[in-house]
Amino acid sequence: MKRTLSLVLPWLLVLVIGGIAAVLRYGLIESTHVARLCETSQELICAVRHWSVMGFITGNILNWPIGIYGWVALAAAALALVWNRPIAAWLAAATGLFALVLYCFVPGALALLIGSLRLVRLQSTTAAPLDPYRSGERQVQAQP
């Protein structure tokens, strides 16, 4: 049970981060109701919306919009390639998904891909196979 939880928990947390990014995008950034509210008042939700938008409108490189979210995702992907730990791979996948949902498509997709592949690789080397029909020595047995 503990081994299964350690394999599934990072992926569930990546989905939670993706859900938070989706709530920011569809609940605050693209919401016309929140946009109208922020035209007339300066509430906390308007400040969160403003800083969320500023995270993906910082600059272009080679005609690709790379905002703060994209740079963070690329840095996390580079860390996952250099540092051989599951937390680095998870961070790359989570920041990549966050950047992908919040309009930094190219760096977000790259970081999500690198982080996911690294996390799968690290989990496959630490986990034993779950095949109940073979012994622990991986010997091929004849069928009865």
HELIX and SHEET records of a PDB file:
HELIX    1   1 LYS A    2  ALA A   22  1                                  21    
HELIX    2   2 VAL A   23  ILE A   29  3                                   7    
HELIX    3   3 THR A   32  THR A   40  1                                   9    
HELIX    4   4 LEU A   44  MET A   54  1                                  11    
HELIX    5   5 ILE A   68  VAL A   82  1                                  15    
HELIX    6   6 PRO A   86  VAL A  101  1                                  16    
HELIX    7   7 PHE A  105  THR A  126  1                                  22    
SHEET    1   A 2 ASN A  60  ILE A  61  0                                        
SHEET    2   A 2 TRP A  64  PRO A  65 -1                                        
END                                                                             
